[in-house]
């Protein structure tokens, strides 16, 4: 049975063809399965498999399109003279492969993930891109995969988008920083406090990307200030993003109702 990433490819026929190939590729289904066996079953972490990469790919595509609509120039356009549709391909592939290295190990998974991406992208891109352009796309995807994790820093707009999109998969306990299953501490309590994450387009002169986060209680502030904020600040695209976190839980006392940066 094929996968369904439900990506809004729009008029981007290259992206559509690539996603169709990926959705029917048995090897890739196995990679995402293996990533989750390692992450969830063996290490007790949160989901790093197909559900996670689907969420990240959709978020990354949405963020990139908002940025491009507001005149941000993708690095693959600026540095290689390629098209905006190629930038969409890079962020989607970067999102889909960023945790592929979890098939090997947690530590260094970003480096292993780049190797996995390189090993499969030639077949995925063949016939859709020329050998030269496929090499450029593969290089940009590998950079996005490596730089989603510290101490590596994104040096392209596309890589920054992938890093932020990865961090935003945090609803209802899906925090990107792993915590021990069943353990009650600030990590688990704050992660479970995040109810909803929405990505919206801002209005000038505001930052073009608004991230609205609904929290059930103030414990979620830890998740946002200590975990999400540093990742946005190190992404290279923090200047484009405005985060607004609001507490919606009726049981919450008026300690704090809103937090933003």
C-alpha positions in Angstrom: 0.0 0.0 0.0 1.4 3.4 -0.9 1.8 6.3 1.5 -0.1 9.5 1.3 1.7 12.7 2.4 -1.2 15.0 1.3 1.2 17.6 0.1 -0.3 20.6 -1.7 2.0 20.4 -4.8 -0.1 23.0 -6.7 1.5 23.8 -10.1 4.8 22.3 -9.1 5.0 19.3 -11.4 8.5 18.3 -10.4 7.4 18.1 -6.8 4.3 16.2 -7.7 6.3 13.6 -9.7 8.9 13.2 -6.9 6.2 12.8 -4.2 4.5 10.2 -6.2 7.7 8.2 -6.5 8.4 8.5 -2.8 4.9 7.5 -1.8 5.2 4.2 -3.7 8.8 3.4 -2.7 9.0 0.3 -0.5 12.5 1.1 0.6 11.5 4.5 2.0 8.6 3.0 3.9 11.1 0.6 5.5 13.4 3.5 6.4 10.7 5.4 8.2 9.6 2.2 9.9 13.2 1.5 11.1 13.5 5.1 12.3 10.5 4.6 14.5 11.6 1.2 15.8 14.8 2.9 16.9 13.2 6.1 18.3 10.1 4.7 20.0 10.7 1.0 20.7 14.4 1.1 21.6 15.0 4.6 22.9 11.6 5.6 24.2 11.5 8.8 22.2 8.7 10.5 20.3 7.7 9.6 16.8 10.5 10.1 14.2 8.7 8.1 11.4 6.3 8.7 8.6 3.8 10.7 10.6 6.5 13.1 11.8 8.1 13.7 8.4 4.6 14.2 6.8 3.9 17.0 9.4 7.3 18.5 8.9 7.1 18.4 5.1 3.7 20.2 5.1 4.8 22.8 7.6 8.1 23.4 5.7 6.3 23.9 2.4 3.8 26.3 4.0 6.6 28.4 5.6 8.6 28.5 2.4 5.7 29.6 0.3 4.9 32.4 2.8 8.5 33.6 2.7 8.7 33.5 -1.1 5.4 35.4 -1.3 7.0 38.1 0.9 10.0 38.3 -1.4 12.5 36.1 0.4 14.8 34.5 -2.1 15.6 30.8 -1.7 19.3 29.9 -1.7 19.0 27.5 -4.6 17.6 30.5 -6.7 20.2 33.0 -5.5 23.3 30.7 -5.7 22.5 28.4 -8.6 20.0 30.3 -10.7 17.4 27.6 -10.3 13.6 28.1 -9.8 11.4 28.6 -6.8 9.8 25.2 -7.5 13.2 23.7 -7.0 13.4 25.3 -3.5 10.1 23.6 -2.7 11.6 20.3 -3.8 14.5 20.9 -1.5 12.5 21.7 1.6 10.1 18.7 1.1 13.0 16.3 0.6 14.9 17.8 3.5 11.9 17.3 5.7 11.2 13.8 4.5 14.8 12.6 5.1 15.9 14.7 8.0 15.5 11.9 10.5 16.4 9.0 8.2 19.6 8.6 10.2 17.6 7.3 13.2 17.8 4.0 11.4 21.4 3.9 12.6 21.6 5.8 15.9 20.3 8.9 17.7 23.7 10.5 18.2 24.9 11.7 14.8 21.6 10.9 13.1 21.8 14.0 11.1 25.0 12.8 9.5 23.7 9.3 8.9 20.6 10.9 7.4 22.5 12.8 4.8 24.2 9.6 3.7 20.8 7.9 3.5 19.4 10.8 1.4 22.3 10.7 -1.0 22.0 7.0 -1.5 18.3 7.2 -2.6 17.9 10.6 -4.2 19.6 9.7 -7.5 16.8 7.3 -8.2 14.1 9.6 -7.1 15.4 12.6 -9.1 16.4 10.6 -12.2 14.5 11.8 -15.3 13.0 14.7 -13.4 16.2 16.6 -13.2 19.4 16.6 -15.3 22.4 15.0 -13.7 23.8 18.4 -12.9 20.7 19.8 -11.4 20.0 16.6 -9.5 23.5 16.9 -7.9 22.7 20.5 -6.9 19.3 19.5 -5.4 20.9 16.5 -3.6 23.6 18.8 -2.1 21.0 21.3 -0.8 18.9 18.5 0.6 21.9 17.0 2.4 22.7 20.3 3.9 19.2 20.7 5.2 19.3 17.2 6.7 22.7 17.8 8.5 21.9 21.3 9.7 18.6 20.6 11.4 20.5 19.4 14.4 23.1 21.3 16.6 26.0 22.1 16.4 25.4 22.5 12.6 23.8 25.7 11.5 21.7 26.2 8.4 23.5 28.3 5.7 20.5 28.3 3.3 17.0 29.6 3.6 15.7 26.1 2.7 17.7 24.4 5.5 16.4 27.0 8.0 12.9 26.3 7.0 13.3 22.6 7.6 14.9 23.2 11.0 12.0 25.4 12.1 9.3 23.0 10.7 10.9 20.1 12.5 10.7 22.0 15.8 7.1 22.9 15.3 5.9 19.3 15.4 5.1 19.7 19.1 1.4 19.3 19.5 0.1 17.1 22.3 3.3 15.6 23.5 5.0 15.4 20.1 8.0 17.4 21.4 11.2 17.1 19.4 13.4 16.9 22.5 12.9 13.3 23.7 11.8 12.6 27.2 11.5 9.3 29.0 8.1 7.7 28.4 6.0 7.8 31.5 8.4 10.0 33.4 6.8 13.1 35.1 9.1 16.1 34.7 9.1 19.5 33.2 9.8 18.1 29.7 6.9 15.7 29.7 4.5 18.1 31.4 5.3 21.0 29.1 5.2 18.9 26.0 1.7 17.7 26.9 0.6 21.3 27.4 0.9 22.2 23.7 -2.5 21.9 22.2 -2.3 23.4 18.7 0.3 24.9 16.4 -0.8 27.0 13.5 1.3 28.6 10.8 -0.1 31.8 9.3 0.9 34.6 7.1 1.4 37.9 8.8 0.5 41.3 7.5 3.1 44.0 6.8 5.0 45.4 8.6 5.0 42.4 10.8 7.2 39.4 10.3 5.7 37.4 7.4 5.4 34.1 9.3 3.3 33.9 12.4 3.3 30.8 14.5 0.3 30.6 16.9 0.6 28.1 19.7 -2.3 27.2 22.0 -1.4 25.8 25.4 -3.6 24.2 28.0 -1.5 25.7 30.9 1.6 27.8 31.6 4.0 24.7 31.7 4.0 25.0 27.9 6.2 28.1 28.2 9.2 25.9 29.0 8.6 24.0 25.7 8.5 27.3 23.8 11.2 29.4 25.5 13.8 26.7 26.3 13.3 24.4 23.3 11.5 26.1 20.4 13.0 29.6 20.7 16.7 28.5 20.5 16.0 26.4 17.4 14.3 29.3 15.7 17.1 31.7 16.7 19.7 29.3 15.3 17.8 28.6 12.1 19.0 31.7 10.2 15.3 32.7 9.5 14.3 33.9 12.9 13.9 37.4 11.6 11.0 36.2 9.5 9.1 34.5 12.3 6.8 35.8 15.1 5.7 33.3 17.7 2.6 33.9 19.7 1.7 31.4 22.5 -1.5 31.7 24.4 -3.0 29.7 27.2 -6.5 28.5 26.4 -7.1 26.1 29.3 -10.0 27.2 31.5 -8.4 25.7 34.6 -5.3 27.8 34.3 -4.8 30.5 36.9 -3.8 33.9 35.7 -0.1 33.4 36.0 0.5 34.3 32.4 -1.9 34.3 29.5 0.3 35.1 26.5 4.0 34.7 25.6 5.6 35.9 22.4 8.9 36.6 20.7 
